[in-house]
Amino acid sequence: MQGYKHKFEPRKGREIMPLRGFVDSSGAIIPITEIKKGNADISRLGVSLPTLLHMSQQRPVDRKPSTTELLNGTCQSYLERTAEYCIRPEDNAFALAGTLHHLKLEESAGLLDRLKSEITLEAHGITGTVDLYDSETKTLVDYKFSGSYKIAKCLGIAHYYTKHPTEVYKRSGRWGKAGTPKRVKEFYRDENKADLEDWGWQLNFYRYLLETNGYEVDQMFIQATVRDAGLQIARERGITGKIYMIEVPYIDNEHLIERYVMKREALLSALEKKELPEKCTDEETWGGMKCESYCPVREVCPYNQTKGE
């Protein structure tokens, strides 16, 4: 993020919210306080005032840990609650689109009594909001608005190569020798390679929340809308559809609770002691990719060696 430099300094007092402002194209910080007054110069932020007002909304810093929050590394969750940081509006573009996607589907769910949407529940001091529960089929559904890379992994998309029946390479290269048949990538789904990663943990904890509050759950699905559907990059990953229903396998409750309670205790302990937790794991940072471009607090994280690039 060119022009924007910030070092980690814990906030003092609950009245100060973590998200301090937005970084414009020149690197200048536009404070949220000015955005909310409606008198800030937003000409170089690249989005409308209503968009900025929506992105400025924040949850109380002393809230109970949520199911989705505990999917992140404890260090990230700690900094999101304790450090003042800034974001570029474009970094939240997909999150905004996902929110609007949820709102429209929530409105439609209200047309039938059997469909319950946005159910907020709690267990073990951890909250969670279920996108959709169908009381007739006892089905839990969570809506996702995601890229083809993630969806291909969840589906277990694999591939092999076959020879094109008529076309040949006109010149030699790493792809093959001139005059030989072109290679064609064929895709298929391999359930053994399907990896839902954090989505599986999230949906299963929602299931647990529902069950401990008197709901029966027989099936769990992720309804995944592909945000780069139709593009070449998606097709190269074997993703040709625009929306997928992905069944989520059951995770044993003992392992589920152990994982979530451990993450909750780690976060609350760090907040109480005001001590920066250990660096997020390789899994939590997607092999470091999250630290480079996707983590909202990457610019204030003391562990991040890529900030400012």
Helices and strands as residue ranges (DSSP letters): E 19-23, E 29-31, H 32-37, H 49-55, G 69-71, H 74-82, E 85-87, G 89-92, H 93-109, E 115-123, E 126-134, E 139-146, H 148-155, E 157-168, E 181-189, G 191-193, H 198-212, E 219-226, H 232-235, E 243-247, H 253-273, H 289-289, I 290-294
